[in-house]
């Protein structure tokens, strides 16, 4: 891309890389899976890309999705999902109310997104067509995650 001869898929991959940002992921397998996911969905449906990136191992690590449990929901990814990735933060209408979503919406989204973990160094690399296993803890989590987005 630096030479200016990139096709539209590579340009959109870079665009999504800047939009669904991750950092400090020191496992090259996670980075490979992340970039491959962006490349695969670069010209596709935004809703599907958002669903896929939500359970991507790099995103689960970067925004603490792997630490989000039913007993202790972690709001980090839910907040970024609403604030940066999809709805954006609108003007403050009142305490904890940004007109497009509220603090309660973030708390409920965090609860919906519980149960996703990444499996690192415990199973052989297999599963997805491009990489690491991602496990879902129960069928209820899958249903709620799909309906949340």
Residue pairs with C-beta under 8 A, 6 or more apart in sequence:
1 10
1 11
1 14
6 14
8 43
9 39
9 42
9 43
10 39
10 42
12 42
12 43
13 35
13 38
13 39
13 42
15 42
16 38
16 41
16 42
16 49
17 35
17 38
19 85
20 38
20 49
20 53
20 59
20 85
22 34
22 58
22 59
22 61
22 62
22 63
23 62
24 62
25 31
25 34
25 58
25 61
25 62
27 120
29 125
29 131
29 132
30 57
30 58
30 61
30 132
31 58
32 130
32 131
33 56
33 57
33 58
33 128
33 130
33 131
33 132
34 56
34 57
34 58
34 59
36 130
36 131
37 52
37 53
37 56
37 130
38 49
38 53
40 130
41 48
41 49
41 52
47 149
50 81
50 85
50 86
50 149
51 145
51 146
51 149
53 59
53 85
54 65
54 77
54 81
54 113
54 116
54 145
54 149
55 65
55 116
55 134
55 145
57 118
57 120
57 131
57 132
57 134
59 65
59 77
60 66
60 116
60 117
60 118
60 134
61 118
63 76
63 77
63 80
64 74
64 76
64 77
65 74
65 76
65 77
65 113
65 116
66 116
66 117
66 118
67 74
68 74
68 76
68 77
68 110
68 113
68 114
68 115
68 116
69 114
69 115
70 111
70 114
70 115
73 107
73 110
73 111
73 114
74 110
75 106
75 107
75 110
77 110
77 113
78 106
78 107
78 109
78 110
78 112
78 113
79 106
81 109
82 100
82 101
82 105
82 106
82 109
83 89
87 100
87 101
88 100
89 98
89 100
90 98
90 99
90 100
91 98
91 99
92 98
92 99
93 99
96 102
96 103
96 104
97 103
109 148
112 144
112 145
112 147
112 148
113 145
113 148
114 141
115 136
115 137
115 138
115 141
116 134
116 136
116 137
116 141
116 145
117 134
117 135
117 137
118 132
118 134
119 132
119 133
119 134
119 135
120 132
123 133
125 131
125 132
125 133
126 133
127 133
127 134
128 134
136 142
